[in-house]
Amino acid sequence: MLSIKNLHASVEGKEILKGINLEIKAGEVHAIMGPNGSGKSTLSQVLAGNEAFEVTSGEVTLNGENLLDLETEERAREGIFLAFQYPVEIPGVSNLQFLRTAVNAMRAHKGEPEMNAAEFMKLAKEVSKQVDLDPAFLKRGVNEGFSGGEKKRNEIMQALLLQPKLAILDETDSGLDIDALQVVSKGVNALRAEDRAILMVTHYQRLLNHIVPDHVHVLAGGKIVKSGGRELALELEERGYGWLGIKDEETADSSAN
Amino acid sequence: MATTDKEVNELIKREYEHGFVTDIEADTFEPGLNEDVIARLSGIKKEPEWMLEWRLKAYRRWLEMDEPDWAHVGYPKIDYNSISYYSAPKRKEDMPQSLDEVDPELLKTYEKLGIPLHEREKLAGVAVDAVFDSVSVATTFKEPLAKAGVIFCSISEAIQDYPELVKKYLGSVVPAGDNFFAGLNSAVFSDGTFVYVPKGVRCPMELSTYFRINAANTGQFERTLIIAEDSSYVSYLEGCTAPMRDENQLHAAVVELVALDDAQIKYSTVQNWYPGDEEGKGGIFNFVTKRGACIGKNSKISWTQVETGSAVTWKYPSCILRGENSVGEFYSVALTNNYQQADTGTKMIHLGKNTSSTIISKGISAGKSSNAYRGLVKFGPGAEGARNFTQCDSLLIGDRCGAHTFPYIESKNKSAIVEHEATTSKVSDEQMFLCRQRGIEPEQAVSMIVNGFCKEVFKELPMEFAVEAGKLLEVSLEGSVG
């Protein structure tokens, strides 16, 4: 489904991704792990089309189509979804209005008729239950005054509504307590499907206890330095990144103490 | 995301949609202003002697006044002798007695603007007075309103038919000597709307005036006077458009509102005068004095304005809160794009006990425009227990526009309470990325974000106009950023 070949990308002239190669098939769940600053978030932003990042070379295709030629919104309509690490607020725009606009943009792209307000309300209420969000949230401003956990659940709810081909989850576990983590994981597991791939970006192993990946990759210095199965994540938890010869700021800090 | 702004700019290019000119025979004065011109104008309108005297007194006063230059706007000096002070579509007979007698070209013009004047296709529940250049061409729903006792007619008719009311209230809130533009208006106002709601009457429908400037080189100087007697209620709306012309045109209106005991006036404006082109050429100079007097106890005046048009706007709808417990409100959205300049805000003058006021101002600046909020909250010595809440928010789109806030507070009463909040924000790259990542077009994203920003004001507008206002913002933002 998604094929990344020798991808190089930089931000403000500084190269962050230095040759990423990755193949993801439909139905698979991949986890990208790595220390802070390794380029994990950059990879998700580049795939989604954030123009703050410049792709300097390489190739990315989604079902054979060149993804890098598409605008951000076109990629979204082709099925790329990014759950943000820090979802931004849009004051005064209700979640409901925002989501309906998004869903209808996708439907228009597929040649389906628009959903009216009543139809959409019904759908949104059902989906909000899947991530334990009170339907009252739908009427509030997009992410306005949401707690960290609520923002993350809201992101997963959007994925469930938009039904993407490839869902990229950027540090979806960060800042979540154990209960919220379970709710979010339940939502992500509900996303798993034969025709959908999931790419999880995370610093910690704990998310992978709830959402079991098929493949685990370690990203360091802008490259994938090791790939393996589920057991690779467990090994990382046990031995830290140092074992792979990677400097991890947090591990380094704790060893210094 | 440096390219977002550019893309938004490229994606959205629609023109001002009301920019057409109606080809109609008109009686238009030669440009120039002197006492003879005023006498001729008054003569055409068959005004009584006292009205002409009133105008001439205002004119003499005006000659001694200086054009104000304190606003945060810049424009070439206006030559008041190069403007024509009267232009009216030619009429076969005298005044048209019914809509059937109104020139079909005129009816077509209003239809094109989405304001049907034929009663069979009337706007549901809204009575309309249509002012074309210097004259009122039609007023709808006169009969059902008359049944309720409400007077809704052009100010020219009111001067003829209700001279006592006009004499009593005209200039009582905005005297001729108030300011330069009000003085000019008092001398040369050509038409406008008059509303009188008697004691205890709740006006059965929304009243509205639709102002249209058509003729070239003319100014529009309309005068609106609304009187709400004890325990009455009226909601009034105004809309305005003008053709696209390379020359600037002057619009200097005066609006006076009078609310007696327990009366309420809700005044809403959707201002969409031609703003000039992308280079800043042409457009309307909108220099307007609007003021309401809450004379009676427990009275309330509420101004809601959505200002998207005009090259230069100078406008401060204000409330004089004289009656005990009277309430003043000002809800404003002012959007400037390209080279537009706006200096707008309000004055809340608290004189009576326990008076209160609320100011919510939302300024949106795009392109190379400049947008200023200027407000005065004043408490007189008798304003015991008075309070004001002010919130001024500015939203910037792109990095070549400016937003300014000039709040003034004067208090002569220690018990008065003022709260002031102000914020400035930008349509951020992160917000745009979030929207686009969800498949939303950049153009739609900007409009959605801006509409969200204006929500607190839009909810004050009558429903059908709130939708209109949202659409208007969308059109006005076009080609906004770059």
Interface residues (C-beta under 8 A of the other chain):
Chain A: A48 G49 N50 E51 A52 E71 T72 E73 A76 R77 I80 F81 L82 F84 P87 V88 I90 P91 G92 V93 Q97 F98 T101 A102 A105 M106 H109 G141 V142 Q158 L162
Chain B: M1 A2 T3 T4 E7 S428 D429 E430 Q431 F433 L434 C435 R436 Q437 R438 G439 I440 E441 P442 Q444 M448 I449 N451 G452 F453 C454 K455 E456
